Amino acid sequence: MVVLFGHTIPGGFLSFFKIAGEVIILGAVFLFALAWLLKARPHNRPKKYSVVVFDVYGKKSEIVDIRTEFKTHDVAWSFMKQYKETYPLYNFAMVATLSKKDRPTIFRYI
């Protein structure tokens, strides 16, 4: 009787919970790995970026002789910062049209 309650039953419970704990931890690792892979999938990057000019009242306007079409995000952002210093009364938005949406998406606004 002592062997049954002292070694056999606790040994069965310990081995069960040891395996169950390993399965839970391994499942959590795979779940986080799957979530990371789904989040880290390649995103669709726009092929070109445009700079849109807004006046003090928030209406679209145009400034003559400024470049508004760019191929990379970094170049567009650099030009936007330069334009903001040159024309402080205007606001600038970097927009791009993604293939899924008809409307342009604003990436940056200063």
KEKOLMAR-273830 format. One record per atom (N, C-alpha, C, O): atom name; residue number from 1; y, x, z. Coordinates in Angstrom, 3 decimals. Example, Ala and Ser with C-alpha at 12.3 -4.5 7.8 and 13.67 -1.06 7.14 Angstrom:
! residues 2
+------+-----+----------+----------+----------+
! atom ! seq !       yy !       xx !       zz !
+------+-----+----------+----------+----------+
!    N !   1 !   -5.690 !   13.190 !    7.800 !
!   CA !   1 !   -4.500 !   12.300 !    7.800 !
!    C !   1 !   -3.300 !   13.200 !    7.800 !
!    O !   1 !   -3.319 !   14.236 !    8.465 !
!    N !   2 !   -2.250 !   12.850 !    7.080 !
!   CA !   2 !   -1.060 !   13.670 !    7.140 !
!    C !   2 !    0.030 !   12.900 !    7.870 !
!    O !   2 !    1.138 !   13.409 !    8.039 !
+------+-----+----------+----------+----------+
END
This chain:
! residues 110
+------+-----+----------+----------+----------+
! atom ! seq !       yy !       xx !       zz !
+------+-----+----------+----------+----------+
!    N !   1 !   -1.190 !    0.818 !    0.000 !
!   CA !   1 !    0.000 !    0.000 !    0.000 !
!    C !   1 !    1.266 !    0.871 !    0.000 !
!    O !   1 !    2.248 !    0.552 !   -0.671 !
!    N !   2 !    1.230 !    1.961 !    0.753 !
!   CA !   2 !    2.375 !    2.862 !    0.802 !
!    C !   2 !    2.566 !    3.536 !   -0.550 !
!    O !   2 !    3.695 !    3.752 !   -0.989 !
!    N !   3 !    1.467 !    3.864 !   -1.204 !
!   CA !   3 !    1.565 !    4.500 !   -2.513 !
!    C !   3 !    2.171 !    3.532 !   -3.525 !
!    O !   3 !    2.972 !    3.936 !   -4.369 !
!    N !   4 !    1.794 !    2.259 !   -3.445 !
!   CA !   4 !    2.306 !    1.260 !   -4.379 !
!    C !   4 !    3.815 !    1.099 !   -4.232 !
!    O !   4 !    4.542 !    1.162 !   -5.224 !
!    N !   5 !    4.298 !    0.890 !   -3.002 !
!   CA !   5 !    5.729 !    0.671 !   -2.784 !
!    C !   5 !    6.523 !    1.973 !   -2.661 !
!    O !   5 !    7.744 !    1.961 !   -2.813 !
!    N !   6 !    5.858 !    3.080 !   -2.393 !
!   CA !   6 !    6.557 !    4.342 !   -2.212 !
!    C !   6 !    6.696 !    5.155 !   -3.483 !
!    O !   6 !    7.672 !    5.885 !   -3.652 !
!    N !   7 !    5.705 !    5.033 !   -4.398 !
!   CA !   7 !    5.737 !    5.881 !   -5.591 !
!    C !   7 !    5.630 !    5.100 !   -6.898 !
!    O !   7 !    6.383 !    5.369 !   -7.834 !
!    N !   8 !    4.730 !    4.160 !   -6.979 !
!   CA !   8 !    4.436 !    3.498 !   -8.243 !
!    C !   8 !    5.591 !    2.604 !   -8.709 !
!    O !   8 !    6.082 !    2.765 !   -9.826 !
!    N !   9 !    6.018 !    1.682 !   -7.878 !
!   CA !   9 !    7.085 !    0.742 !   -8.275 !
!    C !   9 !    8.426 !    1.467 !   -8.451 !
!    O !   9 !    9.080 !    1.262 !   -9.473 !
!    N !  10 !    8.866 !    2.311 !   -7.497 !
!   CA !  10 !   10.126 !    3.030 !   -7.736 !
!    C !  10 !   10.058 !    3.958 !   -8.941 !
!    O !  10 !   11.046 !    4.119 !   -9.657 !
!    N !  11 !    8.898 !    4.569 !   -9.170 !
!   CA !  11 !    8.753 !    5.438 !  -10.339 !
!    C !  11 !    8.905 !    4.664 !  -11.636 !
!    O !  11 !    9.513 !    5.158 !  -12.586 !
!    N !  12 !    8.357 !    3.455 !  -11.685 !
!   CA !  12 !    8.509 !    2.609 !  -12.873 !
!    C !  12 !    9.952 !    2.212 !  -13.112 !
!    O !  12 !   10.437 !    2.249 !  -14.243 !
!    N !  13 !   10.646 !    1.827 !  -12.027 !
!   CA !  13 !   12.053 !    1.465 !  -12.155 !
!    C !  13 !   12.906 !    2.667 !  -12.573 !
!    O !  13 !   13.783 !    2.543 !  -13.427 !
!    N !  14 !   12.646 !    3.819 !  -11.973 !
!   CA !  14 !   13.427 !    5.010 !  -12.307 !
!    C !  14 !   13.237 !    5.419 !  -13.765 !
!    O !  14 !   14.204 !    5.752 !  -14.449 !
!    N !  15 !   12.005 !    5.395 !  -14.236 !
!   CA !  15 !   11.783 !    5.775 !  -15.636 !
!    C !  15 !   12.410 !    4.758 !  -16.587 !
!    O !  15 !   12.946 !    5.136 !  -17.630 !
!    N !  16 !   12.348 !    3.455 !  -16.234 !
!   CA !  16 !   12.962 !    2.427 !  -17.080 !
!    C !  16 !   14.477 !    2.620 !  -17.157 !
!    O !  16 !   15.053 !    2.619 !  -18.245 !
!    N !  17 !   15.121 !    2.786 !  -15.993 !
!   CA !  17 !   16.576 !    2.915 !  -15.992 !
!    C !  17 !   17.038 !    4.242 !  -16.589 !
!    O !  17 !   18.142 !    4.329 !  -17.126 !
!    N !  18 !   16.205 !    5.267 !  -16.499 !
!   CA !  18 !   16.543 !    6.540 !  -17.121 !
!    C !  18 !   16.570 !    6.389 !  -18.641 !
!    O !  18 !   17.504 !    6.857 !  -19.293 !
!    N !  19 !   15.563 !    5.745 !  -19.205 !
!   CA !  19 !   15.508 !    5.520 !  -20.654 !
!    C !  19 !   16.601 !    4.542 !  -21.086 !
!    O !  19 !   17.244 !    4.742 !  -22.116 !
!    N !  20 !   16.810 !    3.481 !  -20.294 !
!   CA !  20 !   17.846 !    2.501 !  -20.632 !
!    C !  20 !   19.232 !    3.152 !  -20.621 !
!    O !  20 !   20.060 !    2.849 !  -21.480 !
!    N !  21 !   19.489 !    4.031 !  -19.670 !
!   CA !  21 !   20.775 !    4.737 !  -19.623 !
!    C !  21 !   20.978 !    5.624 !  -20.833 !
!    O !  21 !   22.075 !    5.692 !  -21.387 !
!    N !  22 !   19.909 !    6.311 !  -21.245 !
!   CA !  22 !   20.006 !    7.151 !  -22.441 !
!    C !  22 !   20.294 !    6.315 !  -23.684 !
!    O !  22 !   21.095 !    6.710 !  -24.531 !
!    N !  23 !   19.640 !    5.160 !  -23.790 !
!   CA !  23 !   19.855 !    4.281 !  -24.947 !
!    C !  23 !   21.291 !    3.758 !  -24.958 !
!    O !  23 !   21.917 !    3.697 !  -26.016 !
!    N !  24 !   21.811 !    3.386 !  -23.807 !
!   CA !  24 !   23.184 !    2.865 !  -23.739 !
!    C !  24 !   24.188 !    3.957 !  -24.123 !
!    O !  24 !   25.125 !    3.699 !  -24.878 !
!    N !  25 !   23.997 !    5.157 !  -23.612 !
!   CA !  25 !   24.918 !    6.253 !  -23.938 !
!    C !  25 !   24.827 !    6.614 !  -25.415 !
!    O !  25 !   25.851 !    6.816 !  -26.067 !
!    N !  26 !   23.614 !    6.696 !  -25.944 !
!   CA !  26 !   23.447 !    7.013 !  -27.360 !
!    C !  26 !   24.039 !    5.911 !  -28.246 !
!    O !  26 !   24.654 !    6.202 !  -29.272 !
!    N !  27 !   23.854 !    4.656 !  -27.854 !
!   CA !  27 !   24.451 !    3.546 !  -28.602 !
!    C !  27 !   25.967 !    3.604 !  -28.583 !
!    O !  27 !   26.609 !    3.334 !  -29.599 !
!    N !  28 !   26.554 !    3.955 !  -27.432 !
!   CA !  28 !   28.012 !    4.069 !  -27.345 !
!    C !  28 !   28.524 !    5.200 !  -28.232 !
!    O !  28 !   29.566 !    5.066 !  -28.873 !
!    N !  29 !   27.792 !    6.315 !  -28.270 !
!   CA !  29 !   28.193 !    7.432 !  -29.129 !
!    C !  29 !   28.175 !    7.009 !  -30.592 !
!    O !  29 !   29.118 !    7.292 !  -31.330 !
!    N !  30 !   27.111 !    6.334 !  -31.015 !
!   CA !  30 !   27.041 !    5.872 !  -32.404 !
!    C !  30 !   28.108 !    4.825 !  -32.708 !
!    O !  30 !   28.655 !    4.807 !  -33.810 !
!    N !  31 !   28.408 !    3.963 !  -31.755 !
!   CA !  31 !   29.442 !    2.949 !  -31.956 !
!    C !  31 !   30.811 !    3.601 !  -32.152 !
!    O !  31 !   31.555 !    3.218 !  -33.055 !
!    N !  32 !   31.147 !    4.577 !  -31.316 !
!   CA !  32 !   32.429 !    5.269 !  -31.474 !
!    C !  32 !   32.466 !    6.090 !  -32.758 !
!    O !  32 !   33.510 !    6.177 !  -33.405 !
!    N !  33 !   31.343 !    6.690 !  -33.132 !
!   CA !  33 !   31.299 !    7.451 !  -34.387 !
!    C !  33 !   31.509 !    6.526 !  -35.579 !
!    O !  33 !   32.228 !    6.876 !  -36.514 !
!    N !  34 !   30.890 !    5.354 !  -35.555 !
!   CA !  34 !   31.062 !    4.387 !  -36.642 !
!    C !  34 !   32.506 !    3.892 !  -36.706 !
!    O !  34 !   33.078 !    3.777 !  -37.790 !
!    N !  35 !   33.092 !    3.602 !  -35.550 !
!   CA !  35 !   34.493 !    3.158 !  -35.527 !
!    C !  35 !   35.417 !    4.247 !  -36.063 !
!    O !  35 !   36.366 !    3.950 !  -36.789 !
!    N !  36 !   35.150 !    5.506 !  -35.711 !
!   CA !  36 !   35.976 !    6.612 !  -36.192 !
!    C !  36 !   35.840 !    6.770 !  -37.702 !
!    O !  36 !   36.834 !    6.992 !  -38.394 !
!    N !  37 !   34.622 !    6.657 !  -38.217 !
!   CA !  37 !   34.420 !    6.787 !  -39.662 !
!    C !  37 !   35.117 !    5.670 !  -40.430 !
!    O !  37 !   35.694 !    5.911 !  -41.490 !
!    N !  38 !   35.067 !    4.455 !  -39.901 !
!   CA !  38 !   35.739 !    3.348 !  -40.585 !
!    C !  38 !   37.254 !    3.504 !  -40.538 !
!    O !  38 !   37.944 !    3.153 !  -41.496 !
!    N !  39 !   37.770 !    4.024 !  -39.439 !
!   CA !  39 !   39.215 !    4.205 !  -39.328 !
!    C !  39 !   39.695 !    5.392 !  -40.158 !
!    O !  39 !   40.821 !    5.378 !  -40.656 !
!    N !  40 !   38.870 !    6.406 !  -40.313 !
!   CA !  40 !   39.277 !    7.630 !  -41.006 !
!    C !  40 !   38.981 !    7.598 !  -42.498 !
!    O !  40 !   39.078 !    8.631 !  -43.161 !
!    N !  41 !   38.629 !    6.460 !  -43.034 !
!   CA !  41 !   38.341 !    6.394 !  -44.470 !
!    C !  41 !   39.620 !    6.669 !  -45.264 !
!    O !  41 !   40.718 !    6.434 !  -44.759 !
!    N !  42 !   39.497 !    7.150 !  -46.466 !
!   CA !  42 !   40.696 !    7.475 !  -47.248 !
!    C !  42 !   41.530 !    6.226 !  -47.537 !
!    O !  42 !   41.001 !    5.168 !  -47.878 !
!    N !  43 !   42.809 !    6.375 !  -47.394 !
!   CA !  43 !   43.730 !    5.274 !  -47.651 !
!    C !  43 !   44.280 !    5.384 !  -49.067 !
!    O !  43 !   44.340 !    6.472 !  -49.641 !
!    N !  44 !   44.671 !    4.270 !  -49.609 !
!   CA !  44 !   45.302 !    4.272 !  -50.930 !
!    C !  44 !   46.747 !    4.718 !  -50.774 !
!    O !  44 !   47.555 !    4.033 !  -50.146 !
!    N !  45 !   47.057 !    5.842 !  -51.336 !
!   CA !  45 !   48.417 !    6.373 !  -51.280 !
!    C !  45 !   49.177 !    5.907 !  -52.519 !
!    O !  45 !   48.610 !    5.854 !  -53.610 !
!    N !  46 !   50.447 !    5.573 !  -52.360 !
!   CA !  46 !   51.241 !    5.186 !  -53.524 !
!    C !  46 !   51.433 !    6.357 !  -54.473 !
!    O !  46 !   51.467 !    7.514 !  -54.055 !
!    N !  47 !   51.556 !    6.042 !  -55.755 !
!   CA !  47 !   51.761 !    7.075 !  -56.771 !
!    C !  47 !   53.221 !    7.493 !  -56.871 !
!    O !  47 !   53.523 !    8.620 !  -57.265 !
!    N !  48 !   54.129 !    6.583 !  -56.514 !
!   CA !  48 !   55.551 !    6.934 !  -56.562 !
!    C !  48 !   56.300 !    6.164 !  -55.477 !
!    O !  48 !   55.891 !    5.085 !  -55.050 !
!    N !  49 !   57.390 !    6.750 !  -55.058 !
!   CA !  49 !   58.238 !    6.178 !  -54.020 !
!    C !  49 !   59.628 !    5.957 !  -54.592 !
!    O !  49 !   60.085 !    6.705 !  -55.458 !
!    N !  50 !   60.292 !    4.926 !  -54.100 !
!   CA !  50 !   61.657 !    4.627 !  -54.533 !
!    C !  50 !   62.558 !    4.576 !  -53.308 !
!    O !  50 !   62.125 !    4.214 !  -52.214 !
!    N !  51 !   63.807 !    4.941 !  -53.509 !
!   CA !  51 !   64.807 !    4.831 !  -52.452 !
!    C !  51 !   65.710 !    3.667 !  -52.811 !
!    O !  51 !   66.296 !    3.626 !  -53.893 !
!    N !  52 !   65.816 !    2.718 !  -51.886 !
!   CA !  52 !   66.660 !    1.536 !  -52.082 !
!    C !  52 !   67.864 !    1.679 !  -51.166 !
!    O !  52 !   67.728 !    2.045 !  -49.999 !
!    N !  53 !   69.038 !    1.390 !  -51.699 !
!   CA !  53 !   70.296 !    1.564 !  -50.970 !
!    C !  53 !   70.773 !    0.199 !  -50.485 !
!    O !  53 !   70.761 !   -0.780 !  -51.231 !
!    N !  54 !   71.195 !    0.151 !  -49.211 !
!   CA !  54 !   71.761 !   -1.064 !  -48.627 !
!    C !  54 !   73.160 !   -0.754 !  -48.123 !
!    O !  54 !   73.407 !    0.320 !  -47.574 !
!    N !  55 !   74.085 !   -1.706 !  -48.312 !
!   CA !  55 !   75.448 !   -1.490 !  -47.834 !
!    C !  55 !   75.547 !   -1.864 !  -46.352 !
!    O !  55 !   74.538 !   -2.125 !  -45.698 !
!    N !  56 !   76.767 !   -1.884 !  -45.840 !
!   CA !  56 !   77.002 !   -2.152 !  -44.418 !
!    C !  56 !   76.509 !   -3.540 !  -44.024 !
!    O !  56 !   76.088 !   -3.747 !  -42.887 !
!    N !  57 !   76.558 !   -4.475 !  -44.938 !
!   CA !  57 !   76.164 !   -5.847 !  -44.643 !
!    C !  57 !   74.674 !   -6.099 !  -44.858 !
!    O !  57 !   74.203 !   -7.218 !  -44.661 !
!    N !  58 !   73.941 !   -5.084 !  -45.254 !
!   CA !  58 !   72.500 !   -5.227 !  -45.439 !
!    C !  58 !   72.089 !   -5.735 !  -46.802 !
!    O !  58 !   70.937 !   -6.122 !  -46.995 !
!    N !  59 !   73.013 !   -5.742 !  -47.757 !
!   CA !  59 !   72.681 !   -6.201 !  -49.106 !
!    C !  59 !   72.368 !   -5.007 !  -49.989 !
!    O !  59 !   72.944 !   -3.931 !  -49.830 !
!    N !  60 !   71.456 !   -5.209 !  -50.913 !
!   CA !  60 !   71.093 !   -4.136 !  -51.839 !
!    C !  60 !   72.291 !   -3.757 !  -52.685 !
!    O !  60 !   73.017 !   -4.619 !  -53.181 !
!    N !  61 !   72.489 !   -2.470 !  -52.842 !
!   CA !  61 !   73.574 !   -1.997 !  -53.698 !
!    C !  61 !   73.110 !   -0.741 !  -54.413 !
!    O !  61 !   72.011 !   -0.243 !  -54.169 !
!    N !  62 !   73.952 !   -0.238 !  -55.291 !
!   CA !  62 !   73.615 !    0.962 !  -56.050 !
!    C !  62 !   74.718 !    1.991 !  -55.891 !
!    O !  62 !   75.902 !    1.659 !  -55.852 !
!    N !  63 !   74.309 !    3.227 !  -55.800 !
!   CA !  63 !   75.248 !    4.347 !  -55.805 !
!    C !  63 !   74.978 !    5.103 !  -57.098 !
!    O !  63 !   73.840 !    5.468 !  -57.392 !
!    N !  64 !   76.025 !    5.331 !  -57.858 !
!   CA !  64 !   75.880 !    5.985 !  -59.153 !
!    C !  64 !   75.527 !    7.455 !  -58.945 !
!    O !  64 !   76.015 !    8.097 !  -58.015 !
!    N !  65 !   74.688 !    7.968 !  -59.808 !
!   CA !  65 !   74.311 !    9.389 !  -59.858 !
!    C !  65 !   73.520 !    9.873 !  -58.641 !
!    O !  65 !   73.681 !   11.019 !  -58.221 !
!    N !  66 !   72.678 !    9.027 !  -58.077 !
!   CA !  66 !   71.725 !    9.529 !  -57.086 !
!    C !  66 !   70.315 !    9.281 !  -57.608 !
!    O !  66 !   70.060 !    8.318 !  -58.331 !
!    N !  67 !   69.432 !   10.150 !  -57.234 !
!   CA !  67 !   68.034 !   10.041 !  -57.659 !
!    C !  67 !   67.327 !    9.030 !  -56.757 !
!    O !  67 !   67.443 !    9.094 !  -55.533 !
!    N !  68 !   66.597 !    8.099 !  -57.366 !
!   CA !  68 !   65.933 !    7.068 !  -56.569 !
!    C !  68 !   64.423 !    7.010 !  -56.769 !
!    O !  68 !   63.751 !    6.294 !  -56.027 !
!    N !  69 !   63.866 !    7.721 !  -57.725 !
!   CA !  69 !   62.418 !    7.703 !  -57.979 !
!    C !  69 !   61.823 !    9.062 !  -57.626 !
!    O !  69 !   62.329 !   10.100 !  -58.052 !
!    N !  70 !   60.733 !    9.046 !  -56.836 !
!   CA !  70 !   60.099 !   10.279 !  -56.379 !
!    C !  70 !   58.587 !   10.137 !  -56.447 !
!    O !  70 !   58.051 !    9.031 !  -56.375 !
!    N !  71 !   57.902 !   11.278 !  -56.588 !
!   CA !  71 !   56.438 !   11.259 !  -56.652 !
!    C !  71 !   55.784 !   11.482 !  -55.298 !
!    O !  71 !   54.643 !   11.067 !  -55.093 !
!    N !  72 !   56.480 !   12.127 !  -54.371 !
!   CA !  72 !   55.878 !   12.401 !  -53.067 !
!    C !  72 !   56.741 !   11.843 !  -51.941 !
!    O !  72 !   57.954 !   11.679 !  -52.076 !
!    N !  73 !   56.081 !   11.562 !  -50.844 !
!   CA !  73 !   56.729 !   11.006 !  -49.662 !
!    C !  73 !   57.732 !   11.994 !  -49.068 !
!    O !  73 !   58.840 !   11.609 !  -48.694 !
!    N !  74 !   57.346 !   13.258 !  -48.982 !
!   CA !  74 !   58.202 !   14.263 !  -48.347 !
!    C !  74 !   59.504 !   14.480 !  -49.105 !
!    O !  74 !   60.565 !   14.621 !  -48.496 !
!    N !  75 !   59.428 !   14.508 !  -50.412 !
!   CA !  75 !   60.642 !   14.710 !  -51.215 !
!    C !  75 !   61.562 !   13.501 !  -51.081 !
!    O !  75 !   62.776 !   13.657 !  -50.948 !
!    N !  76 !   60.998 !   12.310 !  -51.114 !
!   CA !  76 !   61.816 !   11.104 !  -50.957 !
!    C !  76 !   62.489 !   11.078 !  -49.590 !
!    O !  76 !   63.665 !   10.729 !  -49.485 !
!    N !  77 !   61.752 !   11.445 !  -48.539 !
!   CA !  77 !   62.322 !   11.471 !  -47.192 !
!    C !  77 !   63.438 !   12.510 !  -47.092 !
!    O !  77 !   64.457 !   12.259 !  -46.448 !
!    N !  78 !   63.259 !   13.661 !  -47.718 !
!   CA !  78 !   64.282 !   14.704 !  -47.698 !
!    C !  78 !   65.559 !   14.234 !  -48.391 !
!    O !  78 !   66.659 !   14.441 !  -47.877 !
!    N !  79 !   65.417 !   13.609 !  -49.547 !
!   CA !  79 !   66.588 !   13.097 !  -50.258 !
!    C !  79 !   67.260 !   11.981 !  -49.464 !
!    O !  79 !   68.487 !   11.887 !  -49.453 !
!    N !  80 !   66.469 !   11.133 !  -48.798 !
!   CA !  80 !   67.065 !   10.061 !  -47.992 !
!    C !  80 !   67.933 !   10.633 !  -46.877 !
!    O !  80 !   69.031 !   10.135 !  -46.630 !
!    N !  81 !   67.452 !   11.671 !  -46.204 !
!   CA !  81 !   68.243 !   12.288 !  -45.132 !
!    C !  81 !   69.531 !   12.888 !  -45.685 !
!    O !  81 !   70.586 !   12.789 !  -45.058 !
!    N !  82 !   69.443 !   13.513 !  -46.863 !
!   CA !  82 !   70.639 !   14.092 !  -47.482 !
!    C !  82 !   71.619 !   12.987 !  -47.885 !
!    O !  82 !   72.826 !   13.128 !  -47.689 !
!    N !  83 !   71.107 !   11.897 !  -48.443 !
!   CA !  83 !   71.976 !   10.782 !  -48.827 !
!    C !  83 !   72.649 !   10.161 !  -47.607 !
!    O !  83 !   73.813 !    9.765 !  -47.681 !
!    N !  84 !   71.938 !   10.071 !  -46.492 !
!   CA !  84 !   72.515 !    9.478 !  -45.285 !
!    C !  84 !   73.670 !   10.328 !  -44.766 !
!    O !  84 !   74.659 !    9.792 !  -44.266 !
!    N !  85 !   73.550 !   11.652 !  -44.881 !
!   CA !  85 !   74.660 !   12.525 !  -44.479 !
!    C !  85 !   75.836 !   12.394 !  -45.437 !
!    O !  85 !   76.992 !   12.411 !  -45.013 !
!    N !  86 !   75.543 !   12.263 !  -46.730 !
!   CA !  86 !   76.603 !   12.177 !  -47.730 !
!    C !  86 !   77.280 !   10.811 !  -47.715 !
!    O !  86 !   78.499 !   10.724 !  -47.863 !
!    N !  87 !   76.510 !    9.754 !  -47.540 !
!   CA !  87 !   77.023 !    8.376 !  -47.545 !
!    C !  87 !   76.687 !    7.713 !  -46.209 !
!    O !  87 !   75.722 !    6.952 !  -46.140 !
!    N !  88 !   77.448 !    7.977 !  -45.152 !
!   CA !  88 !   77.083 !    7.463 !  -43.822 !
!    C !  88 !   77.223 !    5.947 !  -43.669 !
!    O !  88 !   76.635 !    5.373 !  -42.752 !
!    N !  89 !   77.985 !    5.289 !  -44.542 !
!   CA !  89 !   78.153 !    3.841 !  -44.423 !
!    C !  89 !   77.054 !    3.052 !  -45.131 !
!    O !  89 !   77.071 !    1.822 !  -45.120 !
!    N !  90 !   76.124 !    3.734 !  -45.730 !
!   CA !  90 !   75.009 !    3.079 !  -46.407 !
!    C !  90 !   73.721 !    3.336 !  -45.630 !
!    O !  90 !   73.595 !    4.340 !  -44.928 !
!    N !  91 !   72.779 !    2.426 !  -45.764 !
!   CA !  91 !   71.439 !    2.614 !  -45.218 !
!    C !  91 !   70.472 !    2.781 !  -46.377 !
!    O !  91 !   70.708 !    2.273 !  -47.473 !
!    N !  92 !   69.389 !    3.491 !  -46.130 !
!   CA !  92 !   68.436 !    3.805 !  -47.188 !
!    C !  92 !   67.030 !    3.448 !  -46.729 !
!    O !  92 !   66.661 !    3.663 !  -45.575 !
!    N !  93 !   66.259 !    2.899 !  -47.653 !
!   CA !  93 !   64.867 !    2.553 !  -47.370 !
!    C !  93 !   63.979 !    3.210 !  -48.415 !
!    O !  93 !   64.273 !    3.176 !  -49.610 !
!    N !  94 !   62.893 !    3.807 !  -47.951 !
!   CA !  94 !   61.894 !    4.364 !  -48.867 !
!    C !  94 !   60.816 !    3.301 !  -49.051 !
!    O !  94 !   60.168 !    2.891 !  -48.089 !
!    N !  95 !   60.631 !    2.861 !  -50.284 !
!   CA !  95 !   59.669 !    1.796 !  -50.564 !
!    C !  95 !   58.676 !    2.255 !  -51.620 !
!    O !  95 !   58.947 !    3.153 !  -52.418 !
!    N !  96 !   57.522 !    1.612 !  -51.597 !
!   CA !  96 !   56.497 !    1.863 !  -52.611 !
!    C !  96 !   55.730 !    0.570 !  -52.814 !
!    O !  96 !   55.561 !   -0.213 !  -51.879 !
!    N !  97 !   55.275 !    0.351 !  -54.017 !
!   CA !  97 !   54.472 !   -0.825 !  -54.320 !
!    C !  97 !   53.003 !   -0.423 !  -54.284 !
!    O !  97 !   52.554 !    0.404 !  -55.077 !
!    N !  98 !   52.267 !   -1.014 !  -53.360 !
!   CA !  98 !   50.835 !   -0.758 !  -53.278 !
!    C !  98 !   50.115 !   -1.675 !  -54.249 !
!    O !  98 !   50.638 !   -2.730 !  -54.609 !
!    N !  99 !   48.948 !   -1.297 !  -54.667 !
!   CA !  99 !   48.234 !   -2.057 !  -55.697 !
!    C !  99 !   47.824 !   -3.441 !  -55.219 !
!    O !  99 !   47.692 !   -4.352 !  -56.037 !
!    N ! 100 !   47.618 !   -3.626 !  -53.924 !
!   CA ! 100 !   47.141 !   -4.910 !  -53.415 !
!    C ! 100 !   48.250 !   -5.944 !  -53.285 !
!    O ! 100 !   47.986 !   -7.145 !  -53.343 !
!    N ! 101 !   49.484 !   -5.491 !  -53.112 !
!   CA ! 101 !   50.587 !   -6.411 !  -52.845 !
!    C ! 101 !   51.579 !   -6.395 !  -53.998 !
!    O ! 101 !   51.759 !   -5.378 !  -54.669 !
!    N ! 102 !   52.214 !   -7.526 !  -54.215 !
!   CA ! 102 !   53.245 !   -7.611 !  -55.242 !
!    C ! 102 !   54.590 !   -7.113 !  -54.719 !
!    O ! 102 !   55.396 !   -6.565 !  -55.471 !
!    N ! 103 !   54.817 !   -7.310 !  -53.436 !
!   CA ! 103 !   56.091 !   -6.903 !  -52.850 !
!    C ! 103 !   56.044 !   -5.435 !  -52.446 !
!    O ! 103 !   54.991 !   -4.936 !  -52.051 !
!    N ! 104 !   57.168 !   -4.743 !  -52.542 !
!   CA ! 104 !   57.190 !   -3.341 !  -52.104 !
!    C ! 104 !   57.099 !   -3.235 !  -50.578 !
!    O ! 104 !   57.572 !   -4.109 !  -49.851 !
!    N ! 105 !   56.495 !   -2.170 !  -50.123 !
!   CA ! 105 !   56.340 !   -1.903 !  -48.698 !
!    C ! 105 !   57.350 !   -0.840 !  -48.289 !
!    O ! 105 !   57.463 !    0.195 !  -48.946 !
!    N ! 106 !   58.088 !   -1.090 !  -47.205 !
!   CA ! 106 !   59.058 !   -0.119 !  -46.706 !
!    C ! 106 !   58.324 !    0.869 !  -45.812 !
!    O ! 106 !   57.682 !    0.475 !  -44.838 !
!    N ! 107 !   58.421 !    2.168 !  -46.147 !
!   CA ! 107 !   57.789 !    3.206 !  -45.351 !
!    C ! 107 !   58.752 !    3.796 !  -44.329 !
!    O ! 107 !   58.367 !    4.049 !  -43.188 !
!    N ! 108 !   59.985 !    4.014 !  -44.727 !
!   CA ! 108 !   60.993 !    4.572 !  -43.824 !
!    C ! 108 !   62.313 !    3.859 !  -44.081 !
!    O ! 108 !   62.584 !    3.399 !  -45.190 !
!    N ! 109 !   63.136 !    3.777 !  -43.026 !
!   CA ! 109 !   64.442 !    3.131 !  -43.154 !
!    C ! 109 !   65.424 !    3.881 !  -42.265 !
!    O ! 109 !   65.228 !    3.980 !  -41.053 !
!    N ! 110 !   66.477 !    4.407 !  -42.873 !
!   CA ! 110 !   67.541 !    5.047 !  -42.080 !
!    C ! 110 !   68.882 !    4.536 !  -42.549 !
!    O ! 110 !   69.917 !    4.941 !  -42.020 !
+------+-----+----------+----------+----------+
END
